[in-house]
Amino acid sequence: MSLLCRALKVARSAYYVWLAARPAAEVRQAAEDELAGEIRQIHADSRGAYGAPRVTAKLRRGGRRINRKKVERIMRERDIRGITRRKRRSLTKADTKAAPSPDLVGRDFTAAEPGTKLV
């Protein structure tokens, strides 16, 4: 082991720390996979409409203590996206009967001195 650590220029103690942390990482990954299943279920129940904030709120109402950023990360890694079902509305309509404004400058924007042609 010491020969391998010397070849990779890694301290032996760092290798053993990494080796001891592997089971914790596997447990964390299993917990995230379980959480991803819950997120997929909530997302499917909303017919794909819920994004990370709503999914987080639903998980919290269910008694799970979770951060929105973690939900965002899990959804991003597993390509789960919310959709917007609303159509864009234009609230202002142009008056088609109104006469256009007159062109007082005549499309000539050159001025002999500053402040004479203000648009």
Order of alpha helices (4+ residues) and beta strands (2+ residues): alpha-alpha-alpha-alpha
